């Protein structure tokens, strides 16, 4: 009985090890990433067992900790992701793809790669890809990232954040900037209107001169 139990345990461990060895993920390297616009990275994975999630980890090259965005799944083990829009100062993006378990532990990952950010880089996103780019969920890998903007990336499109402990929240930094802008805009109009100089913000076509009386 004991021998049978040990044999069964050994077989189970062997199958788990074999499955783990069969889990791989690779990421393509685009020639460039567009400045102040969304780029696209493709990945391919094998042996993606139930419960595993695919992610694209990224950062401004050699600057602090990584962030991540979910890799969107397509048939045949293909994935893609679009990071946030790089700022002008961000000249290179460093990234790798990974498979993680439900606790966030990496079980497979691709080699690190770096891609230049250029102003003349053009990438045409599909409607599906653009929809994701405009509603990004960005994950964090360090407690120092919480409550701060994604370093060297624009707020545009960043909607949701997930902290290092896996807790999801609305992006408080980028949302606060948008709310403050709209509040300032809402206050500006009544103040100007009260001063009687609404022509400063309201533009109307010049009236045609009235015909001269005979």
Secondary structure, DSSP 8 states (H G I E B T S, - for coil): -HHHHHHHHHHHHHHHHHHHHT-EEEE---S-EEBTS---EEEEEE---TT-EEEEEEEETTSS--EEEE-EEEGGGEEEE----B-TT--EEEEEEEEE-TT--EEEE---EEEEEETT------HHHHHHHTSEEEEESSGGGTTS--TTB-STTEEEEE-TTS-EEE-HHHHHHHHHHHHHHHHHHHHHHHTT-GGGT-------------
